[in-house]
Amino acid sequence: MASEPGGGGDRRSDGLRRVHEMLVRIIDVIPRMVCVTGRDGRYLLVNRRFASFVGARASRLIGQRPMEAHGGPLARSLTEMDPQLLAGRPAPTSSEEEIVDRDGKTRVLLATKAVFHGDDGEDSMVVTVWLDITERKAAERDLLTAKEQAELANRSKTEFLANMSHETRTPLNAIIGFSQVIAGEMLGPIGTPKYIGYARDILASAEHLLGIINDILDLSKLEAGKLDLAEEVIDLAKMVDDLTLLAEAKARASEIRISLRHEGAIPGLRADPRKLKQIVLNLLINAIKFSHPGSEVAIVLRNPAGAVAIDVADHGIGMGAEEVALAMTRFGQVASAWTRKHDGTGLGLPLAVGLTELHGGALTIRSTKGVGTTVTVAFPRERSLPLPEAEAGEVRALSAS
């Protein structure tokens, strides 16, 4: 059957019209506000969501310029940005804008633009997609507010701990002082010997409490970044030897032996003596606490390549990898039938870590469950004083062997 003249053209026109209608329907169901403006700034296409937002029918917007059709912040944005993009001048293709909608509500819109250039350049157009991000921005603000409140609470906690520590230490120092006078019978003999034992108990308890308070205070200062170093050159071997004497009574009570040895000559160390004592004593007391009766705790001072290192090794209960991670967190004393026999806040190891890092060093733990634990504190080489040449030669020879 012969076709009518022009029939093919009509079919093509019908096809194009159907494609156009399909495209318009697809754009209408996109859950975003969409508009297309031409080179003359007039609307070529808008979807219903956009038309509803600006308060006009979509069909009445086509062919009009934004400022003529509805005005407002969206119109100003289209009028300012789109001509720049079409002219090839630098302009943001994505921007956020806070506006007040027709109902008087503040909205935050994210605009994303893309430029389409026709073959002859005459059909150039700007496609703008608007996304309402009001709820997301509100959530971000709430999260930021919560973060600021948490930081404020953390600072308040730190300040409270510092104040509490200072306030508590004052009467504790008095208790310790008077207990020392009584226990030492400095003003003359006490009639009943039991009083001396009680005074010694008071003194021991007060000193223990003071140690805990000092640990909390130091941790709070570490958190706040306000813990400073009062550095001097330290004879490490002598200091550690003195500390082993301090821990001797606790070791004997637990039937533990303490050994101290050096591997090579140990140079003078530039460090804060009080904080260095805290590091070593905390590690030593922990090693004694978690050792089996009759075993040994070894302290080894080393000088690998001129950088001072301290090993504290025990042959006690040991830890698994998860327990090591827990022990290094604040108040994270590893819970077990063994550890519950001992007092402790769980501050000793985290404090040793923090004080070591304050010196620029590193604290590492090697531990095997049921075998034992070795904690190594390594200081940077620049904290070591140069050794005399003869001793330095010994160290080099030891390192090479």
Summary of the structure (lengths in Angstrom):
residues: 401
radius of gyration: 38.3
end to end distance: 104.3
largest distance: 136.8
contacts: 1134
relative contact order: 0.07
helix: 52%
strand: 20%
